[in-house]
């Protein structure tokens, strides 16, 4: 797969979409000026972090299997962090935490036709050596902070790209979730509610017990707080 390395761009996802000519590519930027997270949130992307997007094109990829793209992305992040001596936890659906603070996020933008995914652009940011804004220091962390030393970002990039080439199972993804059977906080439009997290199904929905009633919840509907 072709790799494009940039000093700076607005967003590696947006760059992929601008240059799309049907070829699968990986785009890496030293910094982003307009990094994006899920649900329209901004993503701090200062130099020192790893900002990467993978664009793939598909034939006959059923749309109902879309969550497997997220499974592969999150598991690749977790495997990479483990190789750095860090223990990651996936916060459904796409955030990776270390010691309760966010170290990585994933934004997936899929294109569809006739019930199939034709293209996916998977953007992933990992805090490595970058300094975090003061407003984020209580809720975010970095590889440097967790290991106590500055990291070789080129080495981490190499390891991560290798892990991104692999396919992972839903069970591997769920192995990084440590709160099944525990009470979590769902933030819905109607307010916050405590529920017990039970499982995640093959479609990426969170299954919870809400006052004894089993509910299946889409990540598009709520936010999860641990």
C-alpha positions as CSV (number, residue, x, y, z in Angstrom):
1,X,0.0,0.0,0.0
2,X,1.3,3.4,-0.9
3,X,2.4,5.6,2.0
4,X,2.2,9.4,1.8
5,X,4.1,11.4,4.5
6,X,3.2,15.1,5.1
7,X,4.6,17.7,7.4
8,X,1.2,19.3,7.9
9,X,-2.4,19.0,6.6
10,X,-5.8,20.1,7.6
11,X,-6.9,16.5,8.2
12,X,-5.4,13.2,7.0
13,X,-9.0,11.9,6.3
14,X,-9.8,15.0,4.2
15,X,-6.4,14.7,2.3
16,X,-7.3,11.0,1.4
17,X,-10.6,12.0,0.0
18,X,-9.1,14.9,-2.0
19,X,-6.5,12.7,-3.7
20,X,-8.7,9.6,-4.1
21,X,-8.1,8.0,-7.5
22,X,-9.2,4.5,-6.6
23,X,-5.9,3.5,-5.0
24,X,-5.5,2.2,-1.4
25,X,-3.2,4.6,0.5
26,X,-1.9,5.4,4.0
27,X,-1.4,9.1,4.8
28,X,0.7,10.2,7.8
29,X,1.0,13.8,8.9
30,X,3.3,15.3,11.6
31,X,0.5,17.6,12.6
32,X,-3.1,18.5,11.6
33,X,-4.6,22.0,11.6
34,X,-8.2,20.7,11.5
35,X,-8.1,17.3,13.1
36,X,-11.6,15.8,13.5
37,X,-13.1,13.5,16.1
38,X,-16.5,11.7,16.1
39,X,-19.7,13.7,16.2
40,X,-18.0,16.8,14.8
41,X,-15.6,17.3,17.7
42,X,-12.2,18.7,17.1
43,X,-9.1,16.6,17.8
44,X,-6.0,18.2,19.1
45,X,-3.2,17.3,16.6
46,X,0.0,19.1,17.5
47,X,3.4,17.9,16.4
48,X,4.7,14.9,18.3
49,X,1.5,12.8,17.9
50,X,0.8,10.1,15.3
51,X,-1.9,11.1,12.9
52,X,-2.7,8.6,10.2
53,X,-5.5,7.7,7.8
54,X,-5.9,4.5,5.8
55,X,-8.1,4.6,2.7
56,X,-9.3,1.3,1.3
57,X,-11.6,0.5,-1.6
58,X,-13.9,-2.6,-1.5
59,X,-16.0,-4.8,-3.7
60,X,-18.9,-6.7,-2.2
61,X,-18.3,-5.6,1.4
62,X,-21.7,-5.8,3.0
63,X,-22.7,-2.6,4.9
64,X,-23.9,-4.7,7.9
65,X,-20.3,-5.7,8.5
66,X,-19.1,-2.1,8.8
67,X,-18.2,-2.5,12.5
68,X,-15.4,-4.8,11.6
69,X,-13.5,-1.8,10.2
70,X,-13.6,-0.3,13.7
71,X,-12.6,-3.6,15.3
72,X,-9.5,-3.7,13.2
73,X,-8.6,-0.1,13.8
74,X,-9.0,-0.2,17.6
75,X,-7.3,-3.6,18.0
76,X,-4.3,-2.3,16.0
77,X,-4.0,0.7,18.3
78,X,-4.2,-1.6,21.4
79,X,-1.6,-4.0,20.0
80,X,0.8,-1.2,19.3
81,X,0.4,0.3,22.8
82,X,1.0,-3.1,24.4
83,X,4.3,-3.3,22.5
84,X,5.2,0.0,24.2
85,X,4.5,-1.7,27.6
86,X,1.1,0.1,28.0
87,X,-2.2,-1.5,29.0
88,X,-5.0,-0.1,26.9
89,X,-8.8,-0.2,27.4
90,X,-11.3,0.4,24.6
91,X,-14.2,2.7,25.6
92,X,-17.0,1.8,23.2
93,X,-17.0,2.3,20.4
94,X,-13.8,4.0,19.2
95,X,-11.7,5.6,22.0
96,X,-8.7,3.9,23.6
97,X,-7.9,4.8,27.2
98,X,-4.9,4.3,29.5
99,X,-5.4,4.6,33.2
100,X,-8.8,6.2,32.6
101,X,-7.6,8.9,30.2
102,X,-7.9,9.0,26.4
103,X,-4.7,8.2,24.4
104,X,-6.3,7.5,21.0
105,X,-9.4,8.1,18.9
106,X,-10.6,6.8,15.6
107,X,-12.9,8.5,13.0
108,X,-14.2,6.2,10.2
109,X,-15.9,7.7,7.1
110,X,-17.5,5.1,4.9
111,X,-19.0,5.4,1.4
112,X,-21.9,3.2,0.4
113,X,-23.5,1.9,-2.7
114,X,-26.2,-0.7,-3.1
115,X,-26.0,-1.9,0.5
116,X,-22.2,-2.3,0.3
117,X,-19.2,-0.3,1.5
118,X,-17.3,0.9,-1.5
119,X,-14.6,2.9,0.4
120,X,-13.5,3.5,4.0
121,X,-11.3,6.2,5.3
122,X,-10.0,5.4,8.7
123,X,-8.4,8.2,10.6
124,X,-6.5,7.5,13.8
125,X,-4.7,9.8,16.2
126,X,-2.4,8.5,19.0
127,X,-0.9,10.9,21.5
128,X,2.8,10.0,21.6
129,X,5.2,12.8,22.4
130,X,2.8,15.8,21.8
131,X,2.1,18.2,24.6
132,X,-1.6,18.2,25.5
133,X,-3.6,21.4,25.9
134,X,-4.2,22.3,29.5
135,X,-7.9,21.8,29.1
136,X,-7.3,18.1,28.2
137,X,-4.7,17.1,30.7
138,X,-7.2,15.6,33.1
139,X,-8.9,13.5,30.5
140,X,-6.1,12.7,28.0
141,X,-2.7,11.2,28.2
142,X,0.2,10.3,25.9
143,X,2.7,7.4,25.4
144,X,5.5,9.6,26.7
145,X,3.6,10.4,29.9
146,X,2.7,6.8,30.5
147,X,6.2,5.4,29.8
148,X,8.1,8.3,31.4
149,X,10.3,8.9,28.3
150,X,10.2,10.4,24.9
151,X,9.4,7.9,22.2
152,X,10.8,7.2,18.7
153,X,7.7,8.1,16.7
154,X,9.1,6.6,13.5
155,X,9.4,3.2,15.3
156,X,5.9,3.5,16.7
157,X,4.6,4.4,13.2
158,X,6.3,1.3,11.7
159,X,4.8,-1.0,14.4
160,X,1.4,0.6,14.0
161,X,1.3,0.3,10.2
162,X,2.3,-3.4,10.5
163,X,-0.6,-3.9,13.0
164,X,-3.0,-2.1,10.7
165,X,-2.3,-4.7,8.0
166,X,-3.8,-7.5,10.2
167,X,-7.4,-8.6,10.7
168,X,-8.8,-9.0,14.2
169,X,-11.9,-10.7,15.6
170,X,-14.7,-9.2,17.6
171,X,-13.5,-11.2,20.5
172,X,-10.0,-9.7,20.3
173,X,-11.6,-6.2,20.3
174,X,-13.8,-7.1,23.3
175,X,-10.7,-8.4,25.1
176,X,-9.7,-4.8,25.6
177,X,-13.0,-4.0,27.3
178,X,-12.8,-4.4,31.1
179,X,-16.2,-3.1,32.1
180,X,-18.7,-5.8,31.1
181,X,-20.8,-6.6,34.1
182,X,-20.1,-3.1,35.6
183,X,-22.1,0.0,35.9
184,X,-21.4,2.7,33.3
185,X,-22.9,6.1,32.5
186,X,-24.8,6.6,29.3
187,X,-25.2,10.2,28.1
188,X,-28.4,10.4,26.1
189,X,-30.3,13.3,24.7
190,X,-32.8,13.0,27.5
191,X,-30.0,13.0,30.1
192,X,-27.5,10.7,31.8
193,X,-28.4,7.2,33.0
194,X,-26.5,4.5,34.9
195,X,-26.7,1.0,33.3
196,X,-24.8,-2.2,33.4
197,X,-22.7,-3.0,30.3
198,X,-23.2,-6.6,29.2
199,X,-21.8,-7.1,25.8
200,X,-21.1,-5.7,22.3
201,X,-22.8,-7.4,19.3
202,X,-21.4,-8.0,15.8
203,X,-23.0,-4.8,14.6
204,X,-21.1,-2.8,17.2
205,X,-24.1,-2.1,19.4
206,X,-23.7,-1.9,23.1
207,X,-25.9,-4.3,25.0
208,X,-26.9,-3.1,28.5
209,X,-29.1,-3.9,31.4
210,X,-31.3,-0.8,32.2
211,X,-33.2,-1.3,35.4
212,X,-33.3,-5.0,34.6
213,X,-34.4,-4.5,31.0
214,X,-31.9,-5.5,28.3
215,X,-31.4,-2.7,25.7
216,X,-29.3,-2.6,22.5
217,X,-27.8,0.8,21.9
218,X,-26.1,2.3,18.9
219,X,-23.0,4.5,19.3
220,X,-24.7,7.1,17.2
221,X,-27.3,7.6,19.8
222,X,-25.3,8.0,23.1
223,X,-21.9,8.6,24.6
224,X,-20.4,6.3,27.2
225,X,-18.7,7.4,30.4
226,X,-16.7,4.9,32.5
